[in-house]
């Protein structure tokens, strides 16, 4: 597939270099879909698996409708358009909405049963567990997610956790598409200090300790590897890779894969989910499991002497 991009793309407001040497297209892994060993080899090679059309569009549309109906009721959508289109009301201030995943039965069907769980069972080759928390994002025009690796948010269990990024509808390259830094999963030594960090760890003897322990401050650090994606690419090498995503696609990647999103230049709220999967036999991060995961709340904080 050839990316049909606008004259320029940006991430967190920083323009990206748009040359064949700096920006490219993700390759799909559908030819490996039926073979767990082939999927693992492709993951080792690329650090991601882009699987096209493997999820049921009707189930995704049902999940999307639940989300957009709620966003419309809350006043985030332009009432001149059908809510399912997720056209943003000017100035809509919304971003992270895991609450819209809690009672979304259709979304749970997409993420935690059927084709999705079959893919991970095939990949791991043994019983699989998913995290009980679902990260749901409703990204308005002009917003994006900075470059990061997921391990800094969920590194208290096994490192062998995979993220599934699921577009809940078609997402154009200029509509806030996810991007991955080519070959970044092989830069663990270069990123070693970063990959050892935990966003919920804080200096118990530091200037922000009282604010964190009272809940006034969420964390001392947001987990970003760099807010300047162009500079990060020059430092680590490789190209930023992205694509036009269609309903039914899923993008799976490792805890060490550097990724983020492009700025949303559309008039729509970009809807997507992040869900996590691992071998059931390995330890899981306690923040994201159970009927009421503690997440990044006070119970998940760990003080250290700095």
Backbone bond lengths (Angstrom), bond angles and torsions (degrees), N, CA, C in turn:
res aa  C-N    CA-C-N  psi(-1)  N-CA   C-N-CA  omega(-1)  CA-C   N-CA-C  phi
1 X - - - 1.463 - - 1.529 109.46 -
2 X 1.317 116.68 139.48 1.457 121.43 176.19 1.512 109.42 -100.52
3 X 1.313 116.81 129.25 1.458 120.73 179.17 1.521 109.60 -72.24
4 X 1.313 116.30 126.09 1.449 121.07 172.99 1.522 106.86 -98.56
5 X 1.306 116.41 95.28 1.453 120.34 -172.30 1.516 111.03 -105.97
6 X 1.323 117.35 157.00 1.455 120.75 173.03 1.527 109.30 -69.28
7 X 1.324 118.27 173.68 1.468 119.64 -178.45 1.516 113.46 -54.52
8 X 1.325 117.27 -28.23 1.466 119.42 -179.42 1.516 109.27 -149.25
9 X 1.322 115.53 149.17 1.452 122.71 172.74 1.515 107.71 -124.40
10 X 1.320 116.24 154.88 1.457 119.99 179.60 1.514 109.93 -143.15
11 X 1.313 115.18 164.30 1.465 122.41 176.27 1.514 107.42 -138.15
12 X 1.315 117.31 127.32 1.469 122.55 -175.79 1.534 110.60 52.56
13 X 1.334 115.47 35.29 1.456 120.62 176.68 1.508 115.16 81.11
14 X 1.334 118.04 -0.94 1.466 121.72 -179.41 1.519 109.08 -99.86
15 X 1.326 117.63 124.38 1.455 121.80 -179.70 1.522 110.70 -65.53
16 X 1.321 116.00 138.59 1.454 121.84 177.12 1.527 109.88 -95.55
17 X 1.324 114.79 152.26 1.455 120.03 175.71 1.519 108.28 -78.44
18 X 1.329 117.15 123.10 1.455 121.94 -174.01 1.522 110.20 -108.23
19 X 1.332 115.41 71.14 1.462 121.30 175.08 1.517 108.32 -125.28
20 X 1.333 118.86 162.50 1.472 120.15 178.45 1.517 113.32 -59.72
21 X 1.329 117.45 -22.79 1.463 121.28 -179.42 1.522 112.92 -85.39
22 X 1.343 117.74 -13.43 1.460 120.60 -174.05 1.528 114.16 -120.72
23 X 1.333 117.43 -16.19 1.467 120.15 -176.14 1.516 108.74 -146.62
24 X 1.324 116.19 133.70 1.457 119.30 -177.48 1.511 113.25 -149.87
25 X 1.328 114.32 -170.33 1.456 123.27 -174.40 1.528 110.97 -104.01
26 X 1.313 116.91 133.91 1.464 121.59 171.06 1.530 109.44 -62.77
27 X 1.327 116.63 144.07 1.466 119.16 175.66 1.524 109.12 -102.13
28 X 1.324 115.77 142.27 1.456 118.31 -178.29 1.523 110.44 -82.27
29 X 1.327 114.75 158.80 1.463 121.70 -176.93 1.518 111.61 -117.64
30 X 1.328 117.54 22.28 1.466 120.04 -177.15 1.519 113.00 -61.18
31 X 1.341 117.29 -25.82 1.455 118.98 179.75 1.525 112.33 -70.25
32 X 1.338 116.94 -13.36 1.466 121.60 178.65 1.527 112.63 -103.48
33 X 1.323 117.15 0.98 1.467 121.37 -167.64 1.514 113.74 -58.75
34 X 1.322 118.35 -36.84 1.464 120.01 -174.27 1.511 115.42 -86.06
35 X 1.332 117.86 3.54 1.466 121.59 -172.79 1.529 109.21 -132.50
36 X 1.332 116.89 112.08 1.456 120.81 -178.04 1.515 112.65 -59.71
37 X 1.328 117.72 -41.50 1.461 120.59 179.63 1.519 110.80 -64.29
38 X 1.328 116.86 -38.04 1.465 120.75 178.65 1.526 110.95 -67.22
39 X 1.332 116.71 -38.64 1.462 120.12 176.69 1.526 110.68 -62.97
40 X 1.329 116.52 -42.71 1.469 119.65 179.96 1.524 111.38 -65.80
41 X 1.338 116.55 -38.46 1.475 118.98 177.25 1.519 111.09 -64.50
42 X 1.322 116.52 -41.50 1.460 119.69 179.23 1.529 110.69 -65.93
43 X 1.317 117.01 -39.20 1.468 119.75 177.63 1.516 110.15 -63.73
44 X 1.311 117.54 -42.49 1.459 120.93 178.55 1.526 110.67 -61.93
45 X 1.305 116.56 -35.63 1.458 121.27 -178.42 1.526 112.32 -76.61
46 X 1.338 116.73 -47.05 1.459 120.65 -171.55 1.527 114.52 -101.99
47 X 1.339 116.89 -26.32 1.468 119.24 -174.09 1.513 112.95 82.34
48 X 1.325 117.40 4.03 1.463 122.17 178.93 1.521 109.37 -157.76
49 X 1.334 115.44 161.25 1.461 123.51 172.77 1.524 107.41 -131.55
50 X 1.306 117.41 112.92 1.466 121.41 173.43 1.519 107.46 -96.51
51 X 1.328 115.97 114.08 1.457 121.98 -178.09 1.525 108.56 -112.96
52 X 1.296 115.44 120.12 1.470 121.96 -174.35 1.527 111.21 -93.01
53 X 1.342 115.49 130.08 1.448 121.20 169.92 1.512 115.85 63.84
54 X 1.333 118.00 29.95 1.468 120.22 -176.21 1.525 112.95 -93.58
55 X 1.322 117.77 -11.89 1.462 121.48 -179.00 1.528 109.97 -107.85
56 X 1.312 115.76 156.25 1.467 122.15 -174.94 1.531 110.36 -76.63
57 X 1.343 118.98 113.67 1.467 120.84 -179.33 1.523 113.78 -59.21
58 X 1.341 117.37 -34.82 1.468 118.92 -178.19 1.524 111.01 -66.40
59 X 1.331 117.18 -37.00 1.466 120.15 177.15 1.529 110.54 -68.24
60 X 1.330 116.53 -39.34 1.463 119.79 179.11 1.520 110.44 -66.07
61 X 1.322 117.48 -40.60 1.464 120.54 178.28 1.528 111.08 -62.61
62 X 1.331 116.92 -37.87 1.464 119.73 177.33 1.524 110.76 -65.22
63 X 1.335 116.50 -41.39 1.472 120.54 176.71 1.521 110.55 -64.13
64 X 1.317 116.08 -41.82 1.471 121.16 179.63 1.530 111.20 -63.29
65 X 1.329 116.56 -41.83 1.460 120.35 -179.21 1.522 111.19 -60.98
66 X 1.325 116.80 -41.46 1.462 119.72 177.87 1.529 110.10 -58.57
67 X 1.328 116.26 -42.61 1.471 121.18 -178.26 1.521 110.53 -68.44
68 X 1.334 116.85 -49.61 1.467 119.12 -175.23 1.527 111.99 -69.07
69 X 1.323 117.84 -33.09 1.468 119.47 175.77 1.527 110.38 -61.44
70 X 1.330 116.37 -40.91 1.469 120.07 178.60 1.525 111.41 -69.63
71 X 1.323 117.38 -40.89 1.466 119.91 178.57 1.530 110.78 -64.45
72 X 1.332 116.94 -37.61 1.466 120.67 177.54 1.527 110.62 -64.70
73 X 1.326 115.63 -43.90 1.471 119.81 -179.96 1.528 111.32 -62.98
74 X 1.327 116.39 -31.87 1.455 120.79 -179.90 1.530 112.61 -84.05
75 X 1.327 117.65 -3.89 1.453 121.02 174.89 1.512 115.82 87.96
76 X 1.343 117.64 17.51 1.464 120.27 -179.17 1.527 112.92 -88.69
77 X 1.339 117.85 -14.22 1.454 120.95 -175.47 1.527 111.66 -108.43
78 X 1.329 114.55 153.23 1.463 122.17 178.28 1.527 107.92 -76.72
79 X 1.315 116.48 117.63 1.467 121.19 -174.69 1.524 112.77 -70.93
80 X 1.327 117.59 -7.21 1.468 120.23 177.84 1.522 111.93 -76.71
81 X 1.321 117.09 -9.47 1.459 122.08 -177.92 1.526 109.55 -122.87
82 X 1.328 117.59 155.64 1.465 119.56 174.82 1.534 109.91 -59.03
83 X 1.313 117.09 137.84 1.465 119.82 -175.65 1.522 112.23 -59.80
84 X 1.339 117.59 -32.11 1.464 121.06 -177.97 1.522 111.71 -61.05
85 X 1.348 117.48 -21.68 1.471 121.46 179.03 1.517 112.01 -77.01
86 X 1.304 118.74 -14.78 1.468 126.08 178.84 1.525 113.11 55.47
87 X 1.325 117.09 36.81 1.468 120.71 175.76 1.524 108.55 -72.17
88 X 1.312 116.22 125.00 1.458 121.19 -171.65 1.528 112.27 -76.51
89 X 1.321 115.58 141.29 1.456 119.85 166.94 1.521 107.59 -70.59
90 X 1.334 118.81 138.11 1.469 119.66 179.04 1.524 111.42 -52.05
91 X 1.327 115.50 130.74 1.456 120.63 179.38 1.511 114.49 83.05
92 X 1.325 117.73 8.32 1.475 120.39 -179.70 1.519 110.21 -57.58
93 X 1.312 116.08 123.27 1.460 121.80 -176.80 1.523 108.59 -111.52
94 X 1.320 115.40 89.69 1.459 121.74 -177.88 1.517 106.58 -146.82
95 X 1.335 118.53 153.95 1.459 119.19 -179.11 1.530 111.00 -157.09
96 X 1.310 116.54 -69.28 1.463 121.61 -173.20 1.522 108.14 -107.45
97 X 1.359 117.54 114.99 1.456 120.40 -173.39 1.532 112.44 -131.98
98 X 1.328 117.68 62.09 1.465 119.06 178.21 1.520 112.94 -62.24
99 X 1.323 117.94 -21.07 1.461 120.62 177.46 1.525 111.65 -61.80
100 X 1.340 117.38 -28.20 1.460 120.64 -179.62 1.524 112.32 -80.79
101 X 1.335 116.02 1.30 1.465 120.44 173.12 1.517 111.77 -100.75
102 X 1.338 117.94 -20.69 1.458 121.70 -170.62 1.528 113.34 -58.11
103 X 1.330 117.38 -49.72 1.461 121.17 -177.04 1.518 111.72 -108.62
104 X 1.322 116.19 21.17 1.464 121.53 -177.69 1.529 108.71 -91.07
105 X 1.322 115.70 86.21 1.470 120.91 -174.73 1.530 111.95 -60.04
106 X 1.328 116.88 -37.15 1.461 119.89 -179.54 1.521 111.05 -65.69
107 X 1.342 117.04 -38.27 1.463 120.54 178.53 1.526 110.27 -66.19
108 X 1.327 117.11 -41.93 1.467 120.67 177.83 1.531 110.38 -61.58
109 X 1.328 116.75 -36.76 1.459 120.58 177.70 1.528 110.45 -62.75
110 X 1.322 117.22 -42.31 1.468 121.86 179.78 1.523 111.18 -65.32
111 X 1.333 116.34 -47.08 1.459 120.64 -169.28 1.518 114.45 -86.31
112 X 1.331 118.01 -29.60 1.460 120.15 -167.52 1.522 114.04 -123.44
113 X 1.315 117.12 20.95 1.460 121.17 174.71 1.524 108.21 -154.11
114 X 1.321 115.77 -179.23 1.450 120.64 171.62 1.514 115.12 57.21
115 X 1.338 115.63 -137.23 1.465 122.24 -171.83 1.519 112.84 -58.93
116 X 1.330 117.60 -39.47 1.460 119.58 -177.19 1.531 110.75 -62.40
117 X 1.311 117.57 -49.78 1.459 120.34 -178.47 1.528 111.04 -67.41
118 X 1.321 116.96 -31.33 1.466 119.84 176.34 1.524 111.23 -64.60
119 X 1.321 117.02 -38.90 1.467 121.18 178.62 1.526 109.92 -61.51
120 X 1.322 116.78 -45.85 1.465 119.37 -177.00 1.526 111.84 -73.07
121 X 1.331 117.60 -34.22 1.467 119.87 175.49 1.526 109.96 -62.94
122 X 1.312 115.99 -39.62 1.462 120.39 178.42 1.526 110.24 -67.95
123 X 1.323 116.94 -41.75 1.464 121.12 -178.15 1.531 110.81 -64.84
124 X 1.318 117.39 -49.56 1.469 120.65 -175.15 1.527 112.05 -80.87
125 X 1.313 117.94 -26.00 1.455 120.73 177.97 1.510 114.09 72.89
126 X 1.321 117.73 19.35 1.466 122.83 177.53 1.523 107.67 -162.20
127 X 1.357 118.34 173.40 1.458 119.64 -178.22 1.529 112.76 -54.24
128 X 1.323 114.92 141.53 1.462 122.97 -173.55 1.517 109.70 -118.57
129 X 1.327 116.22 145.15 1.462 121.00 168.33 1.515 108.46 -120.41
130 X 1.325 115.66 149.20 1.460 120.79 173.98 1.518 108.62 -109.12
131 X 1.305 117.21 155.08 1.461 119.96 173.08 1.519 108.24 -67.87
132 X 1.325 116.37 149.85 1.461 120.94 -176.92 1.524 112.77 -85.61
133 X 1.311 116.46 -13.10 1.466 121.38 177.37 1.522 108.51 -92.21
134 X 1.328 116.76 137.25 1.461 122.04 176.73 1.521 109.06 -114.67
135 X 1.313 115.60 123.68 1.460 121.71 178.93 1.529 108.14 -87.75
136 X 1.319 117.28 109.42 1.459 121.07 -179.26 1.521 109.02 -112.37
137 X 1.326 115.11 128.00 1.467 120.47 -177.00 1.527 110.45 -116.01
138 X 1.318 114.77 135.90 1.464 123.19 175.11 1.529 105.82 -125.05
139 X 1.325 115.78 88.59 1.460 121.97 -169.26 1.519 110.97 -92.19
140 X 1.322 118.75 113.46 1.465 120.82 -176.12 1.523 112.31 -77.74
141 X 1.323 117.45 169.78 1.467 120.51 175.62 1.524 111.47 -52.98
142 X 1.335 115.39 139.19 1.455 121.38 176.63 1.510 115.12 86.82
143 X 1.318 117.78 -1.11 1.463 119.91 -176.38 1.515 111.41 -114.02
144 X 1.344 115.74 160.00 1.460 121.65 176.00 1.521 108.63 -157.65
145 X 1.330 115.84 173.98 1.460 122.73 178.35 1.522 108.11 -109.70
146 X 1.350 119.31 127.90 1.465 120.83 -177.49 1.527 112.68 -67.17
147 X 1.318 115.75 161.27 1.465 121.94 -178.61 1.521 110.62 -64.64
148 X 1.335 115.96 135.19 1.464 120.98 -178.15 1.521 109.21 -162.35
149 X 1.324 115.64 172.59 1.466 123.39 167.68 1.522 107.10 -116.07
150 X 1.311 117.61 146.75 1.468 120.63 -173.21 1.520 113.68 -73.92
151 X 1.325 118.41 -21.24 1.462 120.58 -174.26 1.517 112.50 -59.48
152 X 1.325 118.79 -29.89 1.469 120.14 -177.34 1.528 111.67 -69.86
153 X 1.330 117.54 -14.62 1.465 122.03 178.15 1.530 112.83 -100.95
154 X 1.322 117.42 -15.23 1.473 119.84 -173.60 1.512 111.17 -151.71
155 X 1.333 116.09 50.30 1.452 120.89 -174.54 1.515 115.94 -103.93
156 X 1.309 118.56 20.75 1.467 120.52 -177.43 1.527 113.51 -96.03
157 X 1.315 116.33 4.46 1.457 120.81 174.01 1.508 108.58 -121.66
158 X 1.322 116.67 -138.38 1.451 120.89 176.54 1.527 110.84 -71.51
159 X 1.349 115.38 151.12 1.469 119.66 173.63 1.531 109.71 -78.24
160 X 1.323 115.79 -17.98 1.463 121.16 -174.03 1.529 110.98 -86.29
161 X 1.325 115.14 59.31 1.466 123.05 175.50 1.525 107.13 -109.64
162 X 1.310 116.87 143.09 1.457 120.84 176.87 1.523 110.14 -116.00
163 X 1.315 115.61 143.02 1.460 122.93 174.70 1.515 109.41 -98.96
164 X 1.326 116.64 136.28 1.464 122.37 169.74 1.525 107.88 -110.62
165 X 1.329 115.88 113.55 1.470 121.16 174.44 1.520 107.06 -95.07
166 X 1.331 115.71 118.37 1.458 121.45 -174.50 1.512 110.75 -116.91
167 X 1.343 118.19 112.45 1.472 119.48 174.95 1.522 109.63 -70.64
168 X 1.309 116.03 129.24 1.470 120.47 -178.54 1.525 109.49 -96.43
169 X 1.330 114.31 56.82 1.455 123.45 -174.73 1.515 108.41 136.94
170 X 1.334 116.86 172.15 1.457 120.61 177.40 1.529 109.66 -67.65
171 X 1.326 117.16 139.09 1.457 122.09 178.06 1.526 108.42 -131.40
172 X 1.321 116.14 116.04 1.456 121.94 179.28 1.524 109.79 -75.43
173 X 1.334 115.41 161.20 1.460 120.51 -178.94 1.521 111.56 -57.86
174 X 1.346 117.34 -32.68 1.467 120.78 -179.29 1.523 112.11 -98.50
175 X 1.326 116.20 14.80 1.459 120.27 -179.24 1.518 113.47 -108.30
176 X 1.347 115.87 23.57 1.456 119.99 179.86 1.507 113.26 94.40
177 X 1.341 117.11 29.96 1.464 121.49 -177.22 1.525 112.13 -63.51
178 X 1.324 115.50 147.23 1.467 120.35 175.84 1.528 109.20 -71.59
179 X 1.333 115.92 145.27 1.463 120.67 175.85 1.524 109.08 -131.68
180 X 1.324 115.34 151.33 1.463 123.41 -178.79 1.512 108.62 -125.97
181 X 1.340 116.18 139.66 1.457 120.32 178.09 1.520 108.94 -85.16
182 X 1.287 116.13 116.54 1.453 124.09 -175.51 1.534 111.89 -53.94
183 X 1.337 115.58 127.88 1.455 121.36 176.20 1.509 115.75 72.33
184 X 1.320 118.11 6.25 1.474 120.79 -174.42 1.515 112.52 -68.64
185 X 1.337 118.67 -24.53 1.470 120.98 179.00 1.520 111.48 -67.05
186 X 1.336 116.50 -16.20 1.465 120.56 177.70 1.523 112.32 -95.62
187 X 1.319 117.75 9.70 1.469 122.37 -178.63 1.522 111.56 -104.91
188 X 1.352 116.48 32.23 1.468 119.23 -175.01 1.519 111.90 -64.66
189 X 1.318 118.31 -36.04 1.467 119.45 177.40 1.527 110.45 -67.06
190 X 1.318 116.32 -42.44 1.460 120.64 179.99 1.528 110.98 -64.97
191 X 1.323 116.83 -33.56 1.470 121.53 -178.29 1.528 112.14 -102.72
192 X 1.324 117.66 16.72 1.461 121.86 -170.69 1.530 112.66 -54.42
193 X 1.316 117.68 -48.53 1.467 120.00 -177.73 1.519 110.93 -61.60
194 X 1.322 117.13 -42.80 1.460 121.51 178.43 1.526 110.91 -62.53
195 X 1.328 117.46 -46.44 1.458 121.74 -174.93 1.523 113.00 -66.97
196 X 1.320 118.15 -17.75 1.468 121.79 177.67 1.530 111.96 -84.70
197 X 1.309 118.00 -9.93 1.465 120.38 -174.87 1.536 112.20 -80.17
198 X 1.322 114.54 162.46 1.462 122.55 -179.05 1.523 106.44 -138.02
199 X 1.324 117.13 121.69 1.465 119.36 -176.20 1.527 112.91 -63.59
200 X 1.333 117.28 -21.59 1.462 119.85 -179.03 1.530 113.09 -94.89
201 X 1.320 116.73 6.51 1.464 121.35 172.59 1.526 108.08 -90.38
202 X 1.326 116.28 139.63 1.466 119.66 -178.18 1.518 109.97 -144.71
203 X 1.317 115.89 161.06 1.465 121.63 179.22 1.524 109.63 -79.07
204 X 1.337 116.57 108.13 1.461 121.00 -179.16 1.519 112.25 -65.62
205 X 1.333 116.36 -21.05 1.458 120.53 177.25 1.524 110.88 -109.11
206 X 1.336 116.36 19.90 1.456 121.25 -178.05 1.519 112.75 -95.40
207 X 1.325 116.56 175.71 1.465 121.34 -175.75 1.525 114.52 -69.78
208 X 1.365 117.29 -18.42 1.461 119.81 -177.40 1.526 112.96 -104.87
209 X 1.329 117.61 4.86 1.465 120.62 -173.73 1.526 112.18 -57.61
210 X 1.303 117.49 -47.59 1.468 120.35 -176.83 1.526 111.20 -63.15
211 X 1.340 116.75 -38.85 1.461 120.23 179.99 1.522 111.46 -67.22
212 X 1.322 116.86 -38.60 1.466 120.53 179.57 1.523 110.05 -70.56
213 X 1.323 117.11 -43.55 1.461 121.03 -177.25 1.526 112.47 -69.32
214 X 1.320 116.99 -21.00 1.469 120.59 176.90 1.519 111.94 -91.91
215 X 1.332 116.78 -10.93 1.454 120.82 -177.54 1.509 113.57 89.44
216 X 1.323 117.32 0.12 1.467 120.68 -179.59 1.528 110.81 -67.70
217 X 1.337 116.79 -34.67 1.463 122.31 179.53 1.524 108.62 -118.76
218 X 1.341 116.60 133.37 1.455 120.30 -176.98 1.510 113.25 -72.71
219 X 1.348 116.63 -45.27 1.454 120.83 -179.61 1.513 109.82 -164.89
220 X 1.330 115.52 163.03 1.449 120.91 179.43 1.516 112.21 -81.67
221 X 1.329 116.66 -18.77 1.457 122.44 -172.97 1.514 108.54 -147.78
222 X 1.343 117.25 139.20 1.466 120.49 -173.31 1.514 114.72 -87.80
223 X 1.329 118.57 -1.47 1.456 121.28 177.47 1.513 115.02 90.31
224 X 1.324 118.46 -3.56 1.467 120.51 -179.55 1.525 110.51 -68.58
225 X 1.310 116.06 140.35 1.460 121.67 172.40 1.518 109.72 -77.97
226 X 1.325 116.16 -38.36 1.464 121.84 176.21 1.520 107.56 -167.34
227 X 1.328 117.51 136.97 1.465 121.06 176.14 1.524 111.54 -84.50
228 X 1.322 117.53 -6.48 1.463 122.91 177.88 1.521 107.96 -109.16
229 X 1.327 116.66 94.58 1.459 121.29 -175.51 1.517 112.45 -65.77
230 X 1.319 117.53 -31.53 1.465 120.47 179.29 1.526 110.41 -67.57
231 X 1.327 116.81 -44.28 1.461 120.62 178.79 1.522 110.90 -66.83
232 X 1.326 117.12 -37.44 1.454 120.97 179.15 1.527 110.70 -63.31
233 X 1.318 117.31 -42.08 1.470 120.23 177.90 1.528 110.73 -62.33
234 X 1.313 117.00 -41.55 1.461 119.14 179.39 1.529 110.64 -64.69
235 X 1.329 117.03 -33.23 1.466 120.76 -178.25 1.522 112.06 -75.67
236 X 1.323 117.37 -41.93 1.464 121.46 -175.02 1.519 113.34 -95.15
237 X 1.319 117.34 -19.83 1.448 120.08 -176.97 1.516 111.88 86.74
238 X 1.326 115.82 -179.63 1.452 120.77 -178.18 1.516 112.26 80.92
239 X 1.321 114.77 -178.63 1.464 121.71 177.47 1.526 109.37 -114.91
240 X 1.304 116.69 151.62 1.450 119.40 165.25 1.523 107.53 -74.33
241 X 1.323 116.96 133.74 1.453 123.18 -178.26 1.527 109.89 -120.91
242 X 1.315 116.45 135.31 1.462 119.88 177.69 1.519 108.40 -150.15
243 X 1.327 116.61 -169.25 1.459 120.16 -176.67 1.521 110.12 -167.22
244 X 1.328 114.98 171.80 1.451 122.09 165.20 1.531 105.88 -86.84
245 X 1.332 117.91 124.70 1.458 120.87 -178.05 1.527 109.75 -103.90
246 X 1.328 114.58 143.76 1.452 120.16 177.81 1.523 110.11 -119.94
247 X 1.304 114.96 155.46 1.459 120.50 179.33 1.527 109.17 -56.73
248 X 1.320 116.64 131.25 1.459 122.31 -176.37 1.513 113.32 104.33
249 X 1.356 116.99 -13.76 1.463 120.65 177.20 1.528 110.29 -80.63
250 X 1.333 116.40 157.28 1.461 121.47 170.85 1.525 107.91 -144.78
251 X 1.322 116.02 142.34 1.458 122.49 178.76 1.524 107.61 -118.15
252 X 1.332 116.65 119.53 1.463 122.96 -175.03 1.519 108.15 -113.27
253 X 1.352 117.18 138.31 1.466 118.98 -178.90 1.517 111.20 -153.14
254 X 1.342 114.94 169.66 1.459 121.88 -172.66 1.529 111.49 -87.54
255 X 1.325 114.40 171.39 1.451 120.98 178.27 1.534 112.76 -68.64
256 X 1.334 117.39 -19.11 1.465 121.24 -178.16 1.520 112.71 -103.23
257 X 1.323 117.57 2.60 1.464 121.59 -179.64 1.525 109.60 -79.93
258 X 1.315 116.80 121.18 1.469 121.36 179.38 1.527 108.47 -75.53
259 X 1.311 116.04 127.92 1.456 121.01 -179.16 1.517 110.33 -150.41
260 X 1.299 115.72 166.64 1.460 122.96 176.72 1.513 106.50 -170.41
261 X 1.314 117.35 -166.71 1.463 118.49 177.28 1.521 110.39 -127.04
262 X 1.317 113.99 153.85 1.454 121.26 174.20 1.526 108.51 -76.66
263 X 1.317 115.18 156.25 1.462 118.94 176.58 1.528 109.93 -62.75
264 X 1.311 115.33 144.02 1.459 122.26 -179.49 1.527 109.36 -87.00
265 X 1.332 116.34 103.82 1.461 122.08 179.34 1.523 112.51 -92.65
266 X 1.326 117.60 0.34 1.461 120.62 -179.34 1.525 109.88 -82.36
267 X 1.333 115.22 -179.93 1.468 120.13 174.79 1.522 111.35 -98.51
268 X 1.347 116.19 12.10 1.455 120.70 -174.51 1.526 112.35 -110.72
269 X 1.322 115.52 154.71 1.456 120.99 168.77 1.522 107.13 -80.95
270 X 1.326 116.88 118.06 1.457 121.79 -179.04 1.514 109.75 -76.32
271 X 1.325 117.27 125.07 1.456 122.30 -176.29 1.520 110.24 -109.85
272 X 1.336 116.19 128.37 1.460 121.57 179.24 1.515 109.05 -155.63
273 X 1.327 115.10 164.41 1.465 119.74 175.32 1.507 109.71 -131.05
274 X 1.324 115.68 151.69 1.457 123.53 170.04 1.526 106.68 -116.94
275 X 1.321 116.43 128.84 1.460 121.34 175.56 1.521 107.65 -133.29
276 X 1.338 117.13 154.29 1.468 121.27 -172.83 1.520 111.69 -125.40
277 X 1.365 114.48 147.01 1.453 121.90 -173.30 1.528 109.80 -142.22
278 X 1.342 115.80 146.77 1.459 120.83 179.28 1.527 108.80 -156.34
279 X 1.345 115.80 172.25 1.462 120.18 173.53 1.529 108.98 -64.61
280 X 1.320 116.62 136.25 1.465 120.63 179.17 1.516 111.44 -65.87
281 X 1.309 117.26 -21.89 1.468 121.85 -176.58 1.527 113.03 -80.02
282 X 1.312 118.23 -10.23 1.462 121.45 -175.60 1.528 110.82 -104.90
283 X 1.350 116.91 156.97 1.468 119.54 -177.87 1.520 112.08 -66.49
284 X 1.329 115.34 143.45 1.465 121.80 -179.92 1.522 109.92 -111.97
285 X 1.310 115.98 150.01 1.459 122.13 176.93 1.525 109.23 -65.79
286 X 1.334 116.01 120.46 1.467 121.08 -173.27 1.521 113.63 -64.45
287 X 1.315 117.25 -16.75 1.467 119.70 -178.33 1.530 112.98 -69.91
288 X 1.350 117.80 -19.95 1.455 120.11 -168.48 1.521 113.57 -121.36
289 X 1.334 117.39 15.14 1.460 120.01 -178.90 1.530 110.24 -126.06
290 X 1.326 114.90 159.76 1.457 120.45 179.96 1.513 111.24 100.51
291 X 1.342 116.76 172.00 1.473 120.75 -176.67 1.523 113.43 -66.63
292 X 1.328 117.32 -27.90 1.472 121.17 178.74 1.527 108.72 -135.85
293 X 1.327 117.36 79.16 1.469 120.07 -176.26 1.526 111.63 -57.19
294 X 1.340 115.68 138.43 1.466 119.82 -177.27 1.514 112.02 -75.81
295 X 1.339 117.65 -21.76 1.452 121.01 176.50 1.520 113.25 54.52
296 X 1.324 115.19 -138.67 1.463 121.15 -179.07 1.530 112.37 -91.94
297 X 1.320 116.90 17.34 1.460 120.51 179.11 1.522 112.12 -72.05
298 X 1.331 115.94 -176.41 1.449 121.91 -175.64 1.527 112.90 -57.18
299 X 1.334 116.85 -36.84 1.453 120.42 -178.11 1.525 112.26 -66.66
300 X 1.321 116.73 -18.47 1.445 120.29 -179.66 1.528 114.59 -92.98
301 X 1.327 117.63 -4.05 1.460 120.93 -177.22 1.523 111.13 -76.63
302 X 1.330 115.76 146.78 1.464 122.20 176.29 1.509 109.35 -132.87
303 X 1.315 114.69 113.31 1.463 119.25 177.85 1.517 111.59 -80.39
304 X 1.319 115.87 147.30 1.463 121.75 177.32 1.527 108.03 -140.26
305 X 1.325 115.80 155.71 1.456 120.03 176.38 1.530 108.35 -86.53
306 X 1.313 115.75 123.89 1.467 121.29 -176.07 1.536 111.04 -103.61
